[in-house]
Amino acid sequence: MHGAYEGIHRQRQVDIAKQLFAAMGIDRYDKERRHDWVMRGFRQFDAPVSIVVTYDKDLDPGASIAHFDLGAVTYGLVLAAWTRGLGAVINGQGIMQSPVVREHAQIPDDQVIMTCVAMGYPEDDFAANDVKSVRRETDEIVTFVGFDEDA
Ligand SMILES: Cc1cc2nc3c(=O)[nH]c(=O)nc-3n(C[C@H](O)[C@H](O)[C@H](O)COP(=O)(O)O)c2cc1C
């Protein structure tokens, strides 16, 4: 795990949590419902399926290419599922207790657990599903070189 987010990254985490809690009507001081929300992540959002994404331990250390590959495969998985009407939440929280996940999903020791994906048919009337995360403008995050019309 990367540890606690800081700066703008922490701020984004707080902002999306505020959006979700507002949509769900969870008050800032409602410890019980906030705790339940956290527990949902461990419960794979009550989805019927959780797919655990792993890679060969042999690829460690320095498995950044394997991490990149798994990001690509997970993205493909989520999009493919969506074409069949299945919703997904890539769920880093779901593997925080990885020994428990390893035992229950019977994952061999030669596999490194990377993440998991909760999957199921979405509940359209579940308020949190309407939350849209804020995006930066393309111009803020992309540098275009060689596309200047005057050049
Ligand atoms: C690597 C990764 C880990 C994530 N972990 C969690 C998580 O632990 N809990 C959660 O609620 N959402 C998590 N998400 C976000 C959800 O998967 C989110 O629905 C998904 O990123 C699509 O929403 P977006 O379009 O706002 O990014 C994670 C996303 C990624 C890419």
The ligand as an SDF file (V2000), in Angstrom:
LIG
                    3D

 31 33  0  0  0  0  0  0  0  0999 V2000
   -6.7280    1.0880   -8.0310 C   0  0  0  0  0  0  0  0  0  0  0  0
   -8.0990    1.5420   -7.5530 C   0  0  0  0  0  0  0  0  0  0  0  0
   -8.4940    1.2520   -6.2490 C   0  0  0  0  0  0  0  0  0  0  0  0
   -9.7430    1.6630   -5.7790 C   0  0  0  0  0  0  0  0  0  0  0  0
  -10.1170    1.3710   -4.5030 N   0  0  0  0  0  0  0  0  0  0  0  0
  -11.3290    1.7600   -4.0640 C   0  0  0  0  0  0  0  0  0  0  0  0
  -11.7410    1.4650   -2.7380 C   0  0  0  0  0  0  0  0  0  0  0  0
  -11.0120    0.8510   -1.9640 O   0  0  0  0  0  0  0  0  0  0  0  0
  -12.9610    1.8920   -2.3390 N   0  0  0  0  0  0  0  0  0  0  0  0
  -13.7920    2.5860   -3.1780 C   0  0  0  0  0  0  0  0  0  0  0  0
  -14.8970    2.9330   -2.7630 O   0  0  0  0  0  0  0  0  0  0  0  0
  -13.4260    2.8850   -4.4380 N   0  0  0  0  0  0  0  0  0  0  0  0
  -12.2240    2.4850   -4.8910 C   0  0  0  0  0  0  0  0  0  0  0  0
  -11.8370    2.7990   -6.1590 N   0  0  0  0  0  0  0  0  0  0  0  0
  -12.7240    3.6390   -6.9900 C   0  0  0  0  0  0  0  0  0  0  0  0
  -13.8270    2.8760   -7.6630 C   0  0  0  0  0  0  0  0  0  0  0  0
  -13.3760    1.7160   -8.3090 O   0  0  0  0  0  0  0  0  0  0  0  0
  -14.5270    3.8010   -8.6570 C   0  0  0  0  0  0  0  0  0  0  0  0
  -15.8150    3.3990   -8.7750 O   0  0  0  0  0  0  0  0  0  0  0  0
  -13.9040    3.7900  -10.0190 C   0  0  0  0  0  0  0  0  0  0  0  0
  -12.6030    4.3110   -9.9330 O   0  0  0  0  0  0  0  0  0  0  0  0
  -14.7700    4.5990  -11.0190 C   0  0  0  0  0  0  0  0  0  0  0  0
  -15.0520    5.8300  -10.4960 O   0  0  0  0  0  0  0  0  0  0  0  0
  -14.3640    7.1260  -11.0720 P   0  0  0  0  0  0  0  0  0  0  0  0
  -14.8630    7.2270  -12.4620 O   0  0  0  0  0  0  0  0  0  0  0  0
  -14.8350    8.2150  -10.1780 O   0  0  0  0  0  0  0  0  0  0  0  0
  -12.8870    6.8940  -10.9780 O   0  0  0  0  0  0  0  0  0  0  0  0
  -10.6060    2.3900   -6.6410 C   0  0  0  0  0  0  0  0  0  0  0  0
  -10.2180    2.6560   -7.9610 C   0  0  0  0  0  0  0  0  0  0  0  0
   -8.9800    2.2350   -8.4140 C   0  0  0  0  0  0  0  0  0  0  0  0
   -8.6100    2.5360   -9.8410 C   0  0  0  0  0  0  0  0  0  0  0  0
  1  2  1  0
  2  3  1  0
  2 30  2  0
  3  4  2  0
  4  5  1  0
  4 28  1  0
  5  6  2  0
  6  7  1  0
  6 13  1  0
  7  8  2  0
  7  9  1  0
  9 10  1  0
 10 11  2  0
 10 12  1  0
 12 13  2  0
 13 14  1  0
 14 15  1  0
 14 28  1  0
 15 16  1  0
 16 17  1  0
 16 18  1  0
 18 19  1  0
 18 20  1  0
 20 21  1  0
 20 22  1  0
 22 23  1  0
 23 24  1  0
 24 25  2  0
 24 26  1  0
 24 27  1  0
 28 29  2  0
 29 30  1  0
 30 31  1  0
M  END
$$$$
